[in-house]
Amino acid sequence: MSGAHASGGSTAPGTTTGTTGAGGEGRSERSLGEIVGSITTELSTLVRQEIALAKTELRQDAKTAGKGAGMLAGAGVAGHLFLIALTGLVVIALGDLIGYGWAALIVTVVWGVVAAVLAKAGQKALKAVPPPLEKTTLTLKEDAQWAKHPTT
């Protein structure tokens, strides 16, 4: 585009900025400061809107997660009650064969062994978990050392 109003260019000598001429639409050119100010305002508005959207999504996700956690807790209670009833059934079934005292003792020992095996497996799994934010802590320490003794 050659002429007086090339985008981003300067005006030709003897021309004025602000209007296009007689009968044309009014058009004003904005200064660089106004453009930067406008971009800054629009950017901060966009960031605020994105934060508001993120908050809304997090609230919805937390609500859904809360419902799911409640259902899992209910399932845990129901599963526990199932095991209690199953234990009673096994004691009754074995009690007819070997006596109720022995049946109760056998079922109790079996549950004790199951609990011990699960406890050891859980303990082993927890020992394998690294401390929280291990890598982040390490890099922060490295950053602090570099800040104390920066190299060029």
C-alpha positions in Angstrom: 0.0 0.0 0.0 1.5 3.3 -1.0 0.1 6.5 0.2 -0.5 8.6 3.1 -1.9 6.0 5.5 0.1 2.8 5.3 -0.4 0.7 8.4 2.4 1.3 10.8 4.1 3.8 8.5 4.4 7.6 8.6 2.2 10.1 6.8 3.4 11.8 3.7 4.5 15.4 4.0 1.7 17.9 3.9 -1.0 15.3 4.9 -2.8 15.3 8.2 -3.8 12.5 10.5 -7.2 12.1 12.0 -9.6 12.1 9.1 -9.6 10.8 5.6 -10.9 13.8 3.9 -14.1 15.5 2.8 -17.1 13.1 3.0 -14.9 10.2 4.3 -15.4 8.3 7.5 -13.6 9.8 10.5 -10.6 7.8 11.5 -8.1 8.6 14.2 -4.8 7.0 14.7 -3.8 5.8 18.1 -0.4 6.4 19.6 1.8 3.5 20.6 1.2 4.2 24.2 -2.6 4.0 23.7 -2.1 0.7 21.8 0.1 -0.8 24.5 -2.3 0.4 27.2 -5.2 -1.1 25.4 -3.4 -4.4 25.0 -2.5 -4.4 28.6 -6.0 -3.8 29.7 -7.4 -6.5 27.4 -4.8 -8.9 28.5 -5.5 -8.4 32.2 -9.3 -8.7 31.5 -8.5 -12.0 29.6 -6.4 -13.3 32.5 -9.2 -12.4 35.0 -11.8 -14.2 32.9 -9.6 -17.3 32.6 -9.1 -17.3 36.3 -12.8 -17.1 36.9 -13.4 -19.9 34.4 -10.8 -22.0 36.2 -12.4 -21.4 39.5 -15.8 -22.4 38.2 -14.4 -25.6 36.6 -12.5 -26.4 39.9 -15.7 -26.0 41.9 -17.6 -28.3 39.5 -14.8 -30.9 39.6 -14.6 -30.7 43.4 -18.3 -31.2 43.6 -18.2 -34.2 41.3 -15.1 -35.6 43.2 -16.9 -35.2 46.5 -19.9 -37.1 45.3 -17.6 -39.9 44.0 -15.7 -40.0 47.3 -19.0 -40.3 49.2 -20.1 -43.2 47.0 -16.7 -44.9 47.5 -17.0 -44.4 51.3 -20.5 -46.0 51.1 -19.1 -48.9 49.1 -16.4 -49.4 51.7 -19.0 -49.6 54.5 -21.2 -52.0 52.4 -18.1 -54.1 51.6 -17.2 -54.2 55.3 -20.7 -55.3 56.2 -20.5 -57.9 53.5 -17.3 -59.4 55.0 -18.9 -59.4 58.5 -21.9 -61.3 57.2 -19.7 -63.7 55.2 -17.6 -64.3 58.3 -20.8 -65.2 60.2 -21.9 -67.5 57.4 -18.6 -69.3 57.3 -18.6 -69.7 61.1 -22.1 -71.2 61.0 -21.3 -73.5 58.1 -18.1 -74.8 59.8 -19.7 -74.8 63.2 -22.1 -77.6 62.1 -19.1 -79.7 61.1 -16.4 -79.0 63.8 -18.2 -77.0 66.5 -18.9 -73.3 66.7 -15.9 -72.4 69.0 -13.4 -74.0 66.7 -15.1 -72.5 63.6 -14.9 -69.0 65.1 -11.3 -69.5 66.0 -10.3 -70.7 62.5 -12.1 -67.8 60.8 -10.6 -65.3 63.3 -7.0 -66.7 62.6 -7.6 -66.5 58.8 -8.7 -62.9 59.1 -5.6 -62.2 61.3 -3.3 -63.6 58.6 -5.1 -61.6 55.9 -4.7 -58.4 58.0 -1.0 -59.1 58.6 -0.2 -59.8 54.9 -2.1 -56.6 53.9 -0.3 -54.5 56.5 3.1 -55.7 55.4 2.3 -55.1 51.7 1.0 -51.6 52.6 4.0 -50.8 54.7 6.3 -51.9 51.8 4.3 -49.7 49.3 4.5 -46.7 51.6 8.3 -47.0 52.0 8.6 -46.9 48.2 6.9 -43.5 48.0 9.5 -40.6 47.8 9.1 -37.6 50.1 6.6 -35.0 48.8 8.0 -32.6 46.2 11.4 -34.2 46.3 12.5 -33.0 42.9 11.1 -29.5 43.5 12.9 -29.2 46.8 16.1 -30.3 45.2 15.8 -27.8 42.4 14.9 -25.0 44.8 18.0 -25.8 46.8 20.1 -25.7 43.6 18.5 -22.4 42.7 19.3 -21.0 46.1 23.0 -22.1 45.8 23.2 -20.5 42.4 21.7 -17.3 43.7 24.4 -17.2 46.4 27.2 -18.0 44.0 26.2 -17.2 40.5 28.5 -18.2 37.7 28.8 -16.3 34.5 
